[in-house]
Amino acid sequence: MPDDILLSVRDLKVYFPIDRGVVFKRRVGWVRAVDGIGFDLRKGESLGLVGESGCGKSTTAMTIAQLQKATEGQVLFEGKDLGTLSPAELQRTRTGFQIVFQDPYSSLDPRMRAEDIIAEPLRIFARRGVIAMDDKAIRSETLSLMERCGLSASFAGRYPHEFSGGQRQRIGIARALALRPKLVIADEPVSALDVSIQSQILNLLKDLQKEFDLTFLFIAHDLAVIEYFCSRIAVMYLGHIVETADSATLYKKPLHPYTRALLSAVPLPDPGKERNRHRIILKGDVPSPSVERKSCPFYERCPDAMESCGREAPSLKPAEAGHEVSCFLYKGA
């Protein structure tokens, strides 16, 4: 694996069993939440994972963070296959990647003070000998992180219910940075916040990325947020990645029919352009992820579907330099 690649996901699959019966349970199928995705994340990059709710974005994040077990595939962090590490090895490796959760109201323990929430990972890893820090150093680092994340150190003794949603998310960000990770997985970090607060959190994350030399896997369904924050974008649909490109290219020249439909739904700030532009309305609903299919996952809803799309699924291949798409409309896919 090249030295500049921090994270590599290869043919990742996450299936959840469907059981029937109360006393005598029997397995009747699987929910294919993530169905064979792969991508590389380079050091210092911000990769946006975007798609509709239920497409597998958060499951992907939880599996990469090793909070969910993969059914198949590999998650390689700095060349190490996380799925094959022993508990002790995984614990040491965890200092290199951390996660910021979506809901700032449920991701913080309501019985802990802000200072203790941020200091908890430092105390745990210091107690187990993974890092060398005493109580004085931990407290100093905790208060420093609060200040860097836009929280006054005088708030250290407050409990989560005494903070606003934006302030709670700042606590979650400070907690994620406590162990000085190289990779931060941000799972919809601003979707639960007011629009006015979203920009503040995004600007904070950009500043922290420069200060701590962070790499981001940024998950969101808001395309405007993704465009602002991410340098490269991967579009997911029904557990598959259907298109990847750098941010400027994807927004200027989307190739996959699903990506074009997503972008057509983003409101434009100019009322005249908004009234006159063409909206792509997809037919039907998202198919059930429990149905095993050989066709393209977008086949039933695609306005450009061909006969071949119903027989087999296209693979993700380069259509142009640095631009990959999973669609038979393009040569090589």
Salt bridges, closest charged atoms under 4 A:
ASP4 OD2 - ARG42 NE 3.39
ASP19 OD1 - ARG27 NE 2.87
ASP35 OD2 - HIS240 NE2 3.73
GLU45 OE2 - ARG232 NE 2.55
GLU52 OE1 - ARG301 NH1 3.66
GLU72 OE1 - LYS13 NZ 3.77
GLU78 OE2 - LYS182 NZ 2.42
ASP109 OD1 - ARG111 NE 3.41
GLU115 OE2 - ARG139 NH1 2.40
ASP116 OD2 - ARG113 NE 3.06
ASP116 OD1 - ARG123 NH1 3.05
GLU141 OE2 - ARG180 NH1 2.71
GLU188 OE1 - HIS221 ND1 3.13
GLU211 OE2 - ARG148 NE 3.31
GLU243 OE2 - HIS323 NE2 2.55
GLU274 OE1 - ARG277 NE 3.47
GLU292 OE1 - ARG32 NH2 3.61
GLU300 OE2 - ARG293 NH1 2.93
ASP304 OD2 - ARG260 NH2 2.78
GLU307 OE2 - ARG311 NH1 3.37
GLU320 OE2 - LYS253 NZ 2.53
